[in-house]
Amino acid sequence: MAQFRAKKLDLGCFVNARVIRDHTKRKVFEQFEPQRQALRYIIRNTTLPQRTRAQAQLQLSQMHCYTNPTQIKNRCIMGGKGRWVIRDFRMARYQFRLNALEGNIPGVKKASW
Amino acid sequence: MAVARSRVLDLMKVQCRIFNTTFNPDRLRTGNKILRQRLRGPTLAQYYPRRVVTIGDLRKAYPDYEVWDEKEEERLEHVGMLKAKGKGPPKKKKTAEESKKFAGKKKR
């Protein structure tokens, strides 16, 4: 959402709307994580009064969806793709292949057997 | 040989003190596992590489110095060649009449 987005772009990789959105979600999640964890703690703690726990549940469910870690998706840093992204290299399969063949990724080489 | 419950509880208490865990003999759900979790935010937020200084930034910071920008020079050369061939962008239309010159002709 626009209220969370940084005024100035601080990304150095491939940029498109989806990458910016995902980046914003990551930063918002980082900011709100302590609050979320505190609410989660209250919810899981059975020694607290039931009313408090229910209120915490409500509050957690009413937080903005950008504060939710499940909204975050790993995207390709070279092409912004969201599918088939290899986590170790943060690249989608085709960009990984191109960069590996070019020798840009240390320790990766083509094998054949 | 059965050991008295109070002895076992004492042992647990000492264990908890040594390993710095919470003593919870009744096994109540206190949600401590949430508090033990590490915060994932910083690692998740680091995923995309951040902006580094570009040639444009250098130029802005030191306007007195000349900074060689190879890509920009190449682009300008390319555009210059296209213009010389007469393949450049069309002139901006000044009046409404000029811009409507070809408006009617496109219909077939």
Backbone of each chain as ProteinMPNN parsed JSONL, in Angstrom:
{"seq_chain_A": "MAQFRAKKLDLGCFVNARVIRDHTKRKVFEQFEPQRQALRYIIRNTTLPQRTRAQAQLQLSQMHCYTNPTQIKNRCIMGGKGRWVIRDFRMARYQFRLNALEGNIPGVKKASW", "coords_chain_A": {"N_chain_A": [[0.832, -1.205, 0.0], [0.28, 2.309, -0.506], [0.792, 3.908, 1.681], [2.818, 2.755, 3.071], [4.949, 2.655, 1.39], [8.307, 3.487, 0.481], [9.518, 6.83, 0.132], [11.628, 7.37, -1.485], [13.233, 5.373, -3.832], [15.056, 2.541, -2.84], [16.312, 0.421, -4.02], [18.636, -1.737, -5.659], [18.501, -3.638, -7.55], [16.913, -5.441, -10.269], [13.943, -3.748, -11.072], [10.505, -3.716, -10.711], [6.941, -3.169, -10.464], [5.996, -5.231, -8.869], [8.228, -6.149, -7.537], [8.896, -3.92, -6.013], [6.645, -3.793, -4.426], [6.862, -6.18, -2.976], [9.226, -5.717, -1.624], [8.483, -3.561, -0.036], [6.615, -4.833, 1.579], [8.28, -6.545, 2.99], [9.781, -4.751, 4.513], [7.799, -3.547, 6.038], [6.891, -5.726, 7.468], [9.166, -6.259, 8.998], [9.199, -4.032, 10.607], [6.846, -4.296, 12.131], [7.081, -6.699, 13.406], [7.85, -7.274, 16.2], [5.54, -6.38, 17.567], [3.578, -8.072, 16.521], [4.538, -10.532, 17.433], [4.302, -10.183, 20.17], [1.53, -10.041, 20.452], [0.903, -12.574, 19.559], [2.059, -14.058, 21.564], [0.454, -13.382, 23.746], [-1.929, -14.514, 22.903], [-1.336, -17.242, 22.85], [-0.83, -17.783, 25.49], [-2.127, -19.529, 28.04], [-2.545, -18.888, 30.638], [-3.402, -16.349, 30.924], [-6.259, -14.096, 31.237], [-9.31, -15.018, 29.561], [-10.62, -13.073, 28.158], [-8.722, -11.091, 27.567], [-7.105, -12.541, 25.85], [-8.812, -13.038, 23.73], [-9.213, -10.456, 22.846], [-6.651, -9.857, 21.979], [-6.437, -11.632, 19.892], [-8.304, -10.594, 18.132], [-7.147, -8.136, 17.61], [-4.777, -8.879, 16.366], [-5.749, -10.078, 14.074], [-6.816, -7.922, 12.87], [-4.745, -6.375, 12.046], [-2.797, -4.721, 9.501], [-2.564, -6.275, 6.271], [-0.063, -6.205, 5.137], [1.694, -6.47, 7.213], [1.978, -9.074, 7.609], [3.768, -12.103, 7.58], [3.294, -14.07, 5.677], [2.701, -12.817, 3.383], [4.967, -12.243, 2.076], [7.088, -12.9, -0.644], [9.589, -14.66, -2.3], [11.402, -13.143, -4.837], [12.839, -12.976, -8.16], [16.005, -11.46, -8.39], [17.135, -10.55, -10.663], [15.279, -10.478, -12.692], [12.765, -10.127, -11.638], [10.913, -12.166, -11.524], [8.436, -14.403, -10.118], [8.207, -17.098, -9.897], [9.72, -20.358, -9.637], [12.073, -19.604, -8.347], [15.339, -19.792, -7.308], [16.395, -20.196, -4.121], [18.951, -19.963, -2.921], [20.422, -18.492, -4.713], [18.83, -16.429, -5.305], [17.559, -16.104, -7.72], [15.624, -16.55, -10.686], [15.022, -19.523, -12.677], [15.91, -19.251, -15.36], [17.443, -16.901, -15.433], [19.329, -17.696, -13.623], [20.602, -19.73, -15.055], [21.651, -18.278, -17.224], [23.432, -16.519, -15.913], [25.077, -18.306, -14.61], [26.294, -19.683, -16.703], [27.699, -17.617, -17.781], [29.518, -17.231, -15.862], [29.18, -15.621, -13.672], [28.352, -16.374, -11.186], [29.922, -17.405, -8.381], [31.54, -20.538, -7.924], [29.769, -22.12, -9.286], [29.331, -24.371, -11.857], [28.88, -25.801, -15.098], [27.763, -29.117, -15.339], [28.29, -32.428, -16.586], [27.45, -35.781, -17.149]], "CA_chain_A": [[0.0, 0.0, 0.0], [1.072, 3.524, -0.712], [1.193, 4.566, 2.934], [4.031, 2.111, 3.576], [6.029, 2.671, 0.41], [9.337, 4.496, 0.721], [9.391, 7.969, -0.782], [12.699, 7.266, -2.465], [13.511, 3.959, -4.082], [16.387, 2.181, -2.343], [16.649, -0.89, -4.553], [19.684, -1.701, -6.675], [18.35, -4.781, -8.452], [15.833, -5.245, -11.241], [12.809, -3.14, -10.364], [9.18, -3.485, -11.28], [5.961, -2.87, -9.417], [5.856, -6.35, -7.935], [9.427, -6.186, -6.683], [8.771, -2.818, -5.049], [5.595, -4.174, -3.481], [7.389, -7.208, -2.087], [10.228, -5.07, -0.78], [7.737, -2.787, 0.958], [6.035, -5.78, 2.541], [9.355, -7.033, 3.861], [10.162, -3.715, 5.48], [6.681, -3.357, 6.965], [6.9, -6.876, 8.379], [10.27, -6.077, 9.942], [8.826, -2.981, 11.553], [5.745, -4.687, 13.009], [7.248, -8.064, 13.904], [7.738, -7.369, 17.661], [4.138, -6.235, 17.977], [2.893, -9.315, 16.153], [4.981, -11.61, 18.318], [3.722, -9.928, 21.487], [0.122, -10.443, 20.381], [0.875, -14.037, 19.454], [2.37, -14.575, 22.896], [-0.741, -13.229, 24.59], [-2.933, -15.465, 22.44], [-0.951, -18.615, 23.206], [-0.635, -17.944, 26.924], [-3.416, -19.945, 28.605], [-2.709, -18.409, 32.014], [-4.006, -15.012, 30.897], [-7.728, -14.185, 31.147], [-9.829, -15.338, 28.232], [-11.021, -11.828, 27.485], [-7.505, -10.481, 27.025], [-6.625, -13.329, 24.718], [-9.717, -12.81, 22.603], [-8.925, -9.118, 22.321], [-5.386, -9.925, 21.236], [-6.741, -12.323, 18.626], [-8.983, -9.641, 17.257], [-6.186, -7.102, 17.211], [-3.834, -9.468, 15.411], [-6.402, -10.319, 12.788], [-7.159, -6.64, 12.247], [-3.561, -5.649, 11.59], [-2.742, -4.616, 8.041], [-2.071, -7.531, 5.699], [1.357, -6.064, 4.815], [2.514, -6.845, 8.364], [1.873, -10.528, 7.709], [4.91, -12.692, 6.863], [2.903, -14.927, 4.565], [2.561, -11.989, 2.183], [6.284, -12.078, 1.46], [7.391, -13.934, -1.643], [10.918, -14.451, -2.876], [11.346, -12.844, -6.27], [14.137, -12.984, -8.833], [16.594, -10.118, -8.325], [17.588, -10.15, -11.991], [14.173, -10.296, -13.629], [11.514, -9.883, -10.938], [9.958, -13.271, -11.638], [8.015, -14.932, -8.832], [8.132, -18.564, -9.902], [10.953, -21.115, -9.892], [13.2, -18.805, -7.867], [16.257, -20.591, -6.503], [16.573, -19.358, -2.95], [20.363, -19.706, -2.626], [20.978, -17.506, -5.645], [17.784, -15.403, -5.425], [17.334, -15.896, -9.146], [14.747, -17.525, -11.331], [15.827, -20.568, -13.311], [16.565, -18.844, -16.601], [18.501, -15.953, -15.082], [20.385, -18.492, -12.993], [21.327, -20.414, -16.113], [22.435, -17.287, -17.975], [24.532, -16.0, -15.104], [26.006, -19.394, -14.313], [27.085, -19.953, -17.907], [28.597, -16.482, -17.974], [30.537, -17.273, -14.813], [28.972, -14.558, -12.683], [28.046, -16.941, -9.876], [31.092, -18.162, -7.962], [31.359, -21.909, -7.462], [28.783, -22.858, -10.065], [29.742, -24.635, -13.227], [28.027, -26.765, -15.762], [28.232, -30.49, -15.196], [27.704, -33.391, -17.497], [27.948, -37.109, -16.815]], "C_chain_A": [[0.864, 1.252, 0.0], [1.546, 4.126, 0.605], [2.474, 3.971, 3.493], [5.217, 2.329, 2.658], [7.016, 3.792, 0.705], [9.216, 5.607, -0.31], [10.457, 7.882, -1.881], [13.086, 5.793, -2.596], [14.923, 3.605, -3.621], [16.815, 0.807, -2.847], [17.711, -0.761, -5.634], [19.56, -2.826, -7.677], [17.353, -4.423, -9.542], [14.602, -4.73, -10.495], [11.567, -3.184, -11.237], [8.191, -3.362, -10.134], [5.894, -3.981, -8.386], [7.048, -6.459, -7.005], [9.324, -5.102, -5.611], [7.752, -3.189, -3.976], [6.145, -5.179, -2.466], [8.404, -6.611, -1.113], [9.548, -4.274, 0.337], [7.159, -3.705, 2.029], [7.085, -6.277, 3.517], [9.692, -6.005, 4.931], [9.055, -3.486, 6.505], [6.64, -4.501, 7.968], [7.987, -6.719, 9.427], [9.878, -5.084, 11.036], [7.815, -3.484, 12.579], [5.94, -6.052, 13.661], [7.173, -8.155, 15.435], [6.303, -7.298, 18.157], [3.356, -7.514, 17.694], [3.256, -10.432, 17.111], [4.394, -11.432, 19.717], [2.258, -10.38, 21.51], [0.002, -11.964, 20.337], [1.145, -14.685, 20.812], [1.14, -14.506, 23.791], [-1.788, -14.273, 24.206], [-2.603, -16.882, 22.916], [-0.877, -18.857, 24.712], [-1.965, -18.271, 27.59], [-3.606, -19.456, 30.029], [-3.318, -17.012, 32.063], [-5.519, -15.145, 30.806], [-8.204, -14.324, 29.706], [-10.145, -14.084, 27.438], [-9.819, -11.159, 26.826], [-7.049, -11.211, 25.773], [-7.514, -13.11, 23.498], [-9.467, -11.446, 21.969], [-7.657, -9.123, 21.49], [-5.6, -10.594, 19.889], [-7.36, -11.361, 17.626], [-7.994, -8.619, 16.707], [-5.222, -7.645, 16.155], [-4.488, -9.647, 14.048], [-6.751, -9.02, 12.09], [-5.946, -5.835, 11.819], [-3.52, -5.673, 10.066], [-2.102, -5.869, 7.451], [-0.589, -7.424, 5.333], [2.252, -6.429, 5.998], [2.586, -8.351, 8.526], [3.025, -11.191, 6.938], [4.516, -13.565, 5.685], [2.715, -14.145, 3.278], [3.868, -11.907, 1.413], [6.573, -13.24, 0.53], [8.768, -13.641, -2.211], [10.789, -14.223, -4.369], [12.758, -12.801, -6.825], [14.731, -11.572, -8.802], [17.074, -9.656, -9.694], [16.413, -9.856, -12.923], [12.821, -10.109, -12.972], [10.506, -11.007, -10.983], [9.652, -13.858, -10.266], [7.977, -16.439, -8.768], [9.486, -19.163, -10.207], [12.164, -20.269, -9.47], [14.061, -19.686, -6.964], [16.706, -19.74, -5.326], [18.037, -18.992, -2.712], [20.928, -18.597, -3.508], [20.014, -16.343, -5.869], [17.485, -15.085, -6.89], [16.355, -16.942, -9.668], [15.606, -18.43, -12.208], [16.573, -20.075, -14.535], [17.699, -17.864, -16.329], [19.659, -16.687, -14.423], [21.245, -19.153, -14.05], [22.238, -19.436, -16.859], [23.662, -16.858, -17.181], [25.557, -17.071, -14.788], [26.895, -19.675, -15.527], [28.091, -18.825, -18.148], [29.709, -16.462, -16.932], [30.377, -16.197, -13.773], [28.72, -15.093, -11.282], [29.229, -17.787, -9.441], [30.719, -19.577, -7.535], [30.328, -22.698, -8.231], [29.347, -23.105, -11.452], [28.895, -25.751, -13.8], [28.622, -28.153, -15.636], [27.596, -31.358, -16.263], [28.281, -34.751, -17.184], [27.103, -38.157, -17.478]], "O_chain_A": [[2.013, 1.246, 0.444], [2.586, 4.783, 0.646], [3.149, 4.607, 4.302], [6.365, 2.204, 3.084], [6.636, 4.888, 1.118], [8.861, 5.37, -1.464], [10.228, 8.259, -3.03], [13.242, 5.077, -1.607], [15.881, 4.294, -3.972], [17.585, 0.109, -2.187], [17.703, 0.184, -6.423], [20.406, -2.969, -8.559], [16.995, -3.258, -9.719], [14.267, -5.223, -9.418], [11.592, -2.731, -12.381], [8.57, -3.444, -8.966], [5.754, -3.728, -7.189], [6.907, -6.815, -5.835], [9.63, -5.343, -4.443], [7.957, -2.939, -2.788], [5.926, -5.049, -1.262], [8.432, -6.959, 0.067], [9.973, -4.306, 1.492], [7.204, -3.402, 3.221], [6.827, -6.414, 4.713], [9.867, -6.342, 6.102], [9.324, -3.261, 7.685], [6.39, -4.294, 9.156], [7.77, -7.007, 10.604], [10.182, -5.271, 12.214], [7.906, -3.145, 13.759], [5.065, -6.519, 14.39], [6.486, -9.043, 15.94], [5.898, -8.05, 19.044], [2.573, -7.975, 18.524], [2.391, -11.19, 17.551], [4.031, -12.409, 20.371], [1.808, -11.016, 22.463], [-0.865, -12.56, 20.976], [0.554, -15.706, 21.164], [0.825, -15.458, 24.504], [-2.452, -14.847, 25.07], [-3.49, -17.626, 23.333], [-0.863, -20.004, 25.159], [-2.835, -17.408, 27.7], [-4.697, -19.584, 30.585], [-3.708, -16.544, 33.133], [-6.025, -16.173, 30.355], [-7.584, -13.818, 28.771], [-9.967, -14.033, 26.221], [-9.889, -10.719, 25.678], [-6.662, -10.599, 24.777], [-7.025, -13.01, 22.372], [-9.499, -11.288, 20.748], [-7.582, -8.486, 20.439], [-5.028, -10.187, 18.878], [-6.995, -11.322, 16.451], [-8.0, -8.284, 15.523], [-4.895, -6.964, 15.183], [-3.874, -9.404, 13.009], [-6.959, -8.995, 10.877], [-6.088, -4.734, 11.288], [-4.127, -6.532, 9.427], [-1.206, -6.457, 8.056], [0.085, -8.449, 5.226], [3.445, -6.673, 5.812], [3.189, -8.848, 9.476], [3.238, -10.878, 5.767], [5.324, -13.781, 4.782], [2.584, -14.732, 2.204], [3.88, -11.544, 0.236], [6.339, -14.402, 0.863], [9.072, -12.501, -2.563], [10.152, -15.002, -5.078], [13.733, -12.621, -6.096], [14.054, -10.603, -9.144], [17.389, -8.479, -9.867], [16.55, -9.058, -13.851], [11.819, -9.947, -13.669], [9.37, -10.843, -10.538], [10.488, -13.821, -9.363], [7.741, -17.009, -7.703], [10.296, -18.58, -10.928], [13.17, -20.235, -10.179], [13.577, -20.251, -5.983], [17.322, -18.69, -5.509], [18.344, -17.857, -2.345], [21.812, -17.851, -3.087], [20.355, -15.377, -6.553], [17.197, -13.942, -7.246], [16.276, -18.06, -9.159], [16.777, -18.139, -12.453], [17.734, -20.43, -14.74], [18.779, -17.972, -16.91], [20.823, -16.348, -14.635], [22.472, -19.141, -13.958], [23.415, -19.709, -17.097], [24.778, -16.834, -17.698], [26.754, -16.795, -14.706], [28.101, -19.879, -15.389], [29.19, -19.054, -18.654], [30.713, -15.768, -17.093], [31.328, -15.881, -13.059], [28.854, -14.362, -10.3], [29.516, -18.801, -10.078], [29.707, -19.787, -6.866], [30.032, -23.837, -7.871], [29.783, -22.179, -12.136], [28.281, -26.533, -13.074], [29.826, -28.346, -15.803], [26.514, -31.063, -16.773], [29.488, -34.872, -16.973], [27.362, -39.35, -17.319]]}, "seq_chain_B": "MAVARSRVLDLMKVQCRIFNTTFNPDRLRTGNKILRQRLRGPTLAQYYPRRVVTIGDLRKAYPDYEVWDEKEEERLEHVGMLKAKGKGPPKKKKTAEESKKFAGKKKR", "coords_chain_B": {"N_chain_B": [[13.494, -48.623, 41.329], [11.638, -46.254, 42.924], [11.565, -42.704, 42.637], [11.061, -39.928, 44.709], [8.522, -37.487, 43.992], [8.962, -34.863, 44.732], [11.723, -34.737, 44.769], [12.374, -35.051, 42.104], [11.211, -32.758, 41.102], [12.802, -30.833, 42.307], [15.19, -31.359, 41.028], [14.46, -30.647, 38.422], [14.064, -27.957, 38.779], [16.616, -27.019, 39.317], [17.828, -27.697, 36.948], [16.459, -26.006, 35.189], [17.343, -23.579, 36.139], [20.05, -23.671, 35.553], [20.165, -24.024, 32.753], [18.78, -21.861, 31.995], [16.001, -21.806, 31.451], [12.375, -21.649, 31.624], [10.73, -22.583, 34.597], [8.319, -24.958, 34.675], [6.376, -26.924, 35.955], [3.764, -27.909, 35.827], [3.221, -28.024, 33.216], [1.906, -25.999, 31.803], [0.456, -24.097, 29.136], [2.2, -21.525, 28.312], [2.951, -19.95, 26.266], [5.597, -19.502, 25.86], [7.215, -20.356, 23.836], [6.868, -18.673, 21.749], [8.157, -16.401, 22.617], [10.706, -17.32, 22.656], [11.389, -17.546, 20.039], [13.379, -16.361, 17.297], [13.679, -13.06, 15.851], [12.557, -12.635, 12.594], [12.488, -10.623, 10.827], [14.764, -8.788, 10.137], [16.498, -10.431, 8.513], [14.768, -11.125, 6.457], [14.189, -8.651, 5.368], [16.536, -8.015, 4.184], [16.674, -9.108, 1.708], [16.539, -8.112, -1.042], [19.045, -6.551, -3.08], [20.55, -3.441, -2.145], [20.418, -0.002, -3.285], [23.241, 1.294, -4.933], [25.887, 3.752, -5.317], [25.508, 5.656, -8.242], [26.549, 6.745, -11.576], [25.175, 9.005, -12.256], [24.588, 10.045, -9.731], [27.15, 10.7, -8.886], [27.751, 12.738, -10.664], [25.9, 14.623, -9.881], [26.781, 15.144, -7.327], [29.343, 16.202, -7.723], [29.367, 18.682, -9.563], [31.24, 20.252, -10.861], [33.221, 18.679, -11.904], [34.113, 16.589, -14.708], [32.458, 13.686, -15.548], [32.853, 10.567, -16.944], [30.489, 8.825, -18.692], [29.919, 5.913, -19.985], [27.784, 4.389, -21.051], [25.743, 6.277, -21.42], [26.955, 7.99, -23.245], [27.19, 6.305, -25.426], [24.516, 5.889, -26.007], [23.712, 8.478, -26.709], [25.227, 8.819, -28.986], [24.111, 6.908, -30.669], [21.482, 7.913, -30.912], [22.083, 10.309, -32.155], [23.037, 9.381, -34.622], [20.713, 8.234, -35.673], [19.166, 10.532, -35.957], [20.605, 11.888, -37.873], [20.112, 10.302, -40.022], [17.566, 10.94, -40.446], [15.681, 9.649, -38.945], [14.755, 10.34, -36.528], [12.81, 11.362, -33.568], [9.499, 12.732, -34.16], [8.783, 16.249, -34.684], [7.516, 18.324, -32.08], [4.092, 19.128, -32.088], [2.821, 22.375, -32.527], [0.4, 23.809, -32.782], [-3.189, 23.222, -32.622], [-4.245, 22.655, -35.058], [-2.163, 21.629, -36.628], [-1.689, 19.209, -35.34], [-3.933, 17.838, -35.927], [-3.763, 17.188, -38.49], [-3.343, 14.682, -39.755], [-5.396, 13.255, -38.763], [-7.894, 12.531, -39.86], [-7.274, 10.83, -41.908], [-6.758, 8.225, -41.311], [-8.895, 6.506, -41.219], [-10.491, 3.738, -42.675]], "CA_chain_B": [[13.386, -47.821, 42.547], [10.896, -45.014, 42.636], [12.111, -41.48, 43.218], [9.968, -39.056, 45.151], [8.219, -36.415, 43.023], [9.577, -33.608, 45.159], [13.133, -34.781, 44.368], [12.409, -34.816, 40.662], [10.906, -31.338, 40.889], [14.012, -30.077, 42.68], [16.148, -31.544, 39.929], [13.997, -29.835, 37.285], [14.276, -26.549, 39.113], [18.044, -26.747, 39.139], [18.069, -27.781, 35.492], [15.944, -24.787, 34.57], [18.189, -22.453, 36.535], [21.344, -23.784, 34.867], [20.026, -23.827, 31.304], [18.078, -20.607, 31.763], [14.658, -22.008, 30.895], [11.346, -21.371, 32.634], [10.307, -23.76, 35.371], [6.886, -25.1, 34.428], [6.132, -28.344, 36.268], [2.397, -28.32, 35.471], [3.17, -28.034, 31.748], [0.907, -25.062, 31.303], [0.839, -23.451, 27.877], [2.423, -20.119, 28.633], [3.334, -19.218, 25.056], [7.011, -19.126, 25.905], [7.907, -20.696, 22.592], [6.837, -17.472, 20.903], [9.192, -15.475, 23.092], [12.023, -17.886, 22.36], [11.682, -17.452, 18.605], [14.156, -15.197, 16.873], [12.974, -12.173, 14.93], [12.957, -12.966, 11.221], [12.376, -9.43, 9.997], [16.007, -8.264, 9.544], [16.989, -11.254, 7.401], [13.823, -11.055, 5.338], [14.263, -7.327, 4.748], [17.805, -7.873, 3.463], [16.658, -9.974, 0.522], [16.892, -7.422, -2.291], [20.237, -5.702, -2.958], [20.216, -2.026, -2.034], [20.95, 0.913, -4.274], [24.594, 1.789, -4.709], [26.109, 5.047, -5.971], [25.565, 5.571, -9.697], [27.288, 7.832, -12.209], [24.326, 10.185, -12.128], [24.781, 10.591, -8.381], [28.48, 11.313, -8.862], [27.663, 14.001, -11.392], [25.145, 15.57, -9.07], [27.577, 15.517, -6.167], [30.478, 17.023, -8.162], [28.982, 19.25, -10.862], [32.381, 20.921, -11.505], [34.08, 17.705, -12.574], [33.496, 15.844, -15.796], [32.435, 12.246, -15.285], [32.623, 9.832, -18.187], [29.44, 7.812, -18.581], [30.047, 5.21, -21.258], [26.473, 3.973, -21.575], [25.016, 7.474, -21.845], [27.616, 8.473, -24.462], [26.797, 5.381, -26.506], [23.112, 6.145, -26.341], [23.632, 9.757, -27.411], [25.79, 8.612, -30.327], [23.094, 6.164, -31.413], [20.385, 8.84, -31.214], [22.614, 11.25, -33.138], [23.078, 8.7, -35.92], [19.333, 8.114, -36.16], [18.722, 11.862, -36.355], [21.286, 12.218, -39.118], [19.447, 9.546, -41.084], [16.188, 11.41, -40.547], [14.786, 8.696, -38.271], [14.565, 10.807, -35.161], [11.413, 11.56, -33.158], [8.862, 13.843, -34.863], [8.724, 17.533, -33.981], [6.319, 18.556, -31.275], [3.134, 19.981, -32.774], [2.598, 23.598, -31.738], [-1.012, 24.229, -32.791], [-4.155, 22.131, -32.698], [-4.453, 22.367, -36.478], [-1.069, 20.755, -37.07], [-1.801, 17.875, -34.769], [-5.099, 17.152, -36.491], [-3.515, 17.107, -39.923], [-3.5, 13.316, -40.262], [-6.377, 12.558, -37.927], [-8.989, 11.991, -40.645], [-6.837, 9.951, -42.992], [-6.509, 6.85, -40.886], [-10.094, 5.678, -41.359], [-10.555, 2.984, -43.934]], "C_chain_B": [[12.733, -46.478, 42.235], [11.544, -43.83, 43.341], [10.951, -40.573, 43.572], [9.776, -37.9, 44.18], [8.908, -35.117, 43.398], [11.048, -33.566, 44.755], [13.273, -34.448, 42.879], [12.167, -33.333, 40.365], [12.113, -30.469, 41.225], [15.04, -30.144, 41.555], [15.765, -30.661, 38.743], [14.272, -28.367, 37.519], [15.732, -26.16, 38.865], [18.404, -26.731, 37.655], [17.639, -26.481, 34.808], [16.83, -23.6, 34.906], [19.486, -22.469, 35.725], [21.197, -23.454, 33.392], [19.16, -22.629, 30.958], [16.755, -20.812, 31.019], [13.633, -21.766, 32.0], [10.894, -22.674, 33.29], [8.792, -23.879, 35.277], [6.482, -26.543, 34.664], [4.747, -28.824, 35.862], [2.191, -28.39, 33.973], [2.035, -27.176, 31.22], [1.402, -24.479, 29.99], [0.97, -21.949, 28.123], [2.867, -19.314, 27.414], [4.793, -18.833, 25.019], [7.737, -19.415, 24.612], [7.885, -19.518, 21.62], [7.962, -16.527, 21.306], [10.586, -15.995, 22.767], [12.394, -17.735, 20.897], [12.519, -16.221, 18.305], [13.318, -14.336, 15.947], [13.49, -12.423, 13.52], [13.037, -11.735, 10.335], [13.676, -8.967, 9.356], [16.528, -9.094, 8.381], [16.063, -11.169, 6.202], [13.958, -9.721, 4.611], [15.543, -7.139, 3.947], [17.779, -8.507, 2.083], [17.118, -9.252, -0.749], [18.135, -6.567, -2.092], [19.855, -4.222, -2.975], [20.911, -1.209, -3.117], [22.372, 1.287, -3.922], [24.755, 3.082, -5.507], [26.229, 4.85, -7.48], [26.314, 6.779, -10.257], [26.495, 9.135, -12.137], [24.486, 10.862, -10.773], [26.116, 11.323, -8.28], [28.436, 12.681, -9.519], [26.96, 15.05, -10.564], [25.992, 16.062, -7.9], [28.733, 16.442, -6.554], [30.173, 17.628, -9.525], [30.158, 19.905, -11.595], [33.231, 19.946, -12.306], [33.338, 17.043, -13.728], [33.587, 14.357, -15.494], [32.058, 11.534, -16.581], [31.603, 8.731, -17.956], [29.346, 7.087, -19.921], [28.698, 4.886, -21.88], [25.727, 5.154, -22.156], [25.618, 7.998, -23.147], [27.213, 7.617, -25.661], [25.382, 5.662, -26.978], [22.992, 7.427, -27.153], [24.147, 9.613, -28.84], [24.766, 7.932, -31.235], [21.971, 7.102, -31.842], [20.829, 9.833, -32.275], [22.64, 10.65, -34.532], [21.681, 8.59, -36.518], [18.833, 9.457, -36.685], [19.324, 12.25, -37.695], [20.63, 11.506, -40.302], [18.02, 10.036, -41.298], [15.196, 10.483, -39.888], [14.536, 9.094, -36.817], [13.105, 10.948, -34.8], [10.813, 12.742, -33.889], [8.861, 15.098, -34.014], [7.43, 17.639, -33.202], [5.39, 19.494, -32.038], [2.817, 21.18, -31.9], [1.105, 23.945, -31.647], [-1.912, 23.012, -32.915], [-4.355, 21.701, -34.148], [-3.414, 21.368, -36.985], [-1.251, 19.325, -36.579], [-2.965, 17.102, -35.367], [-4.929, 16.867, -37.979], [-3.813, 15.712, -40.487], [-4.61, 12.556, -39.562], [-7.445, 11.881, -38.775], [-8.574, 10.903, -41.61], [-6.778, 8.482, -42.609], [-7.692, 5.933, -41.109], [-10.087, 4.964, -42.709], [-11.945, 2.448, -44.16]], "O_chain_B": [[13.207, -45.696, 41.411], [12.006, -43.934, 44.477], [9.979, -40.465, 42.824], [10.742, -37.39, 43.611], [9.374, -34.367, 42.541], [11.573, -32.5, 44.434], [14.147, -33.688, 42.462], [12.818, -32.738, 39.507], [12.411, -29.499, 40.527], [15.662, -29.149, 41.183], [16.616, -30.012, 38.136], [14.655, -27.628, 36.611], [16.029, -25.116, 38.284], [19.163, -25.886, 37.18], [18.354, -25.935, 33.967], [17.048, -22.721, 34.073], [19.961, -21.428, 35.271], [21.995, -22.7, 32.835], [18.84, -22.395, 29.792], [16.438, -20.082, 30.08], [13.988, -21.688, 33.176], [10.708, -23.701, 32.639], [8.066, -23.002, 35.746], [6.269, -27.302, 33.718], [4.56, -30.008, 35.582], [1.118, -28.769, 33.505], [1.303, -27.571, 30.312], [2.606, -24.377, 29.755], [-0.017, -21.213, 28.139], [3.131, -18.116, 27.527], [5.197, -17.956, 24.255], [8.76, -18.797, 24.318], [8.77, -19.381, 20.775], [8.629, -15.932, 20.459], [11.531, -15.22, 22.619], [13.572, -17.788, 20.544], [12.393, -15.185, 18.957], [12.366, -14.815, 15.331], [14.696, -12.424, 13.277], [13.58, -11.786, 9.231], [13.711, -8.766, 8.142], [16.955, -8.539, 7.368], [16.52, -11.145, 5.059], [13.855, -9.663, 3.385], [15.64, -6.224, 3.129], [18.773, -8.446, 1.36], [17.999, -9.745, -1.453], [18.278, -5.923, -1.053], [18.964, -3.802, -3.714], [21.852, -1.665, -3.766], [22.684, 1.563, -2.764], [23.872, 3.46, -6.277], [26.967, 3.979, -7.94], [26.666, 7.706, -9.527], [27.06, 10.217, -11.979], [24.517, 12.089, -10.677], [26.217, 12.396, -7.687], [28.999, 13.652, -9.012], [27.359, 16.215, -10.538], [25.936, 17.234, -7.526], [29.07, 17.36, -5.806], [30.667, 17.138, -10.54], [30.095, 20.098, -12.809], [33.886, 20.335, -13.272], [32.111, 16.948, -13.73], [34.667, 13.835, -15.219], [31.063, 11.87, -17.223], [31.808, 7.828, -17.144], [28.758, 7.6, -20.873], [28.489, 5.08, -23.078], [25.148, 5.065, -23.239], [24.887, 8.404, -24.05], [26.936, 8.123, -26.748], [25.09, 5.673, -28.174], [22.274, 7.476, -28.151], [23.597, 10.192, -29.778], [24.576, 8.312, -32.39], [21.555, 7.087, -33.0], [20.068, 10.167, -33.183], [22.308, 11.32, -35.511], [21.484, 8.82, -37.711], [18.167, 9.523, -37.718], [18.663, 12.852, -38.541], [20.594, 12.021, -41.419], [17.342, 9.596, -42.226], [14.009, 10.506, -40.213], [14.15, 8.267, -35.99], [12.237, 10.685, -35.632], [11.537, 13.682, -34.218], [8.93, 15.033, -32.786], [6.391, 17.116, -33.606], [5.822, 20.518, -32.568], [2.575, 21.045, -30.701], [0.609, 24.324, -30.586], [-1.465, 21.92, -33.264], [-4.604, 20.528, -34.429], [-3.738, 20.399, -37.672], [-1.0, 18.363, -37.306], [-2.993, 15.872, -35.326], [-5.841, 16.368, -38.637], [-4.439, 15.57, -41.537], [-4.75, 11.346, -39.745], [-7.867, 10.77, -38.453], [-9.411, 10.135, -42.084], [-6.752, 7.604, -43.471], [-7.528, 4.715, -41.183], [-9.721, 5.535, -43.736], [-12.196, 1.786, -45.168]]}, "name": "protein", "num_of_chains": 2, "seq": "MAQFRAKKLDLGCFVNARVIRDHTKRKVFEQFEPQRQALRYIIRNTTLPQRTRAQAQLQLSQMHCYTNPTQIKNRCIMGGKGRWVIRDFRMARYQFRLNALEGNIPGVKKASWMAVARSRVLDLMKVQCRIFNTTFNPDRLRTGNKILRQRLRGPTLAQYYPRRVVTIGDLRKAYPDYEVWDEKEEERLEHVGMLKAKGKGPPKKKKTAEESKKFAGKKKR"}
